[in-house]
């Protein structure tokens, strides 16, 4: 091979490698943009879900308090009945 062929081969190879590296950089930048957008959406969704869970948690605690009072009341009533039967 002559020197001109080597130079042509090297420039062609270097141009190919340069094109690949540029494509990788561009693709990486696009992926980073997409990743940041996805993170922002997840954070917004996370805050919304946490707010909903707090609301549901408060609702459940209120129902538990109501049922606890009902159970205590019923237990006291049954205890009074048993006490009357024992006398």
N, C-alpha and C positions, 0 to 999 in steps of 0.2 A: 504494500500500500504506500502511496506517496504521501508526502507531508500535507498536501492540500486535502486529501481524503481524510486524514486524521483530524485536521482542523474542522472540516465539515462535520465529521462524526461527533467531535467534542461539543461543537456549538449546538448541534441538534440534540444531543443528550442533555446538555445544560439547559437548553430551552424547554425540554420536556420536564425536567426536574423542577425548574422554576415555575412552570405552569401548574404542576401538581401542588407545589407548596403554596402558591397563591390561591388555588382552589380550596386547599385545606384551611387556610386562614379565613377566607370568606365564609366557608361553611361553618367554621368554629364560631365566628362572630354571630352568624344567624342562629346557631344553637344556643349561644349565651343569651341572646335576646329572647328567644322562646322560653328558655329556662327561667329568666327573670320574670317574664309575664306569667308563667305558670305559678311561680312562687307567690307573686302578688295575689293571684286569684285564690290560691290555697289559704293565704293568711286572711283574706276577706271572708272566705267560707268558714274558716276556723272560728273567727270571732262570732259569726252568725250562729254557728252550731253551739258554741259555748253559751251564748245568750239564751237560746232555746232550751238547752239543758238546765240552766239555772231556773228558768221559768217553770219547767216541768218538775224540777226538784222541789221547788217551793210548793207547788201544787200537791205533790205526793206527801210532803211533810205535813201540810194542812189536813189532808185526808187521814193520815196516820194519827194525828192528834185527835181528830174527831172520833175515829174508831177506837182509839185508846180510851177516851172518855166513856164511850158507849160500853166497852168491855168492863171497865172499872165499875161503872154504874150497875151493870148487870151482875157482876160478881158480888157487889155489896148487897144487891137485892136477894140473890140466891143465898148468901151467907145469913141474911136476916131470916129467910124462910127456914133454913136449917136450924138456926138458933131457936126459933119458935117451936119447931117440931121436937127439939131435944128437951124443951121445958115441959 
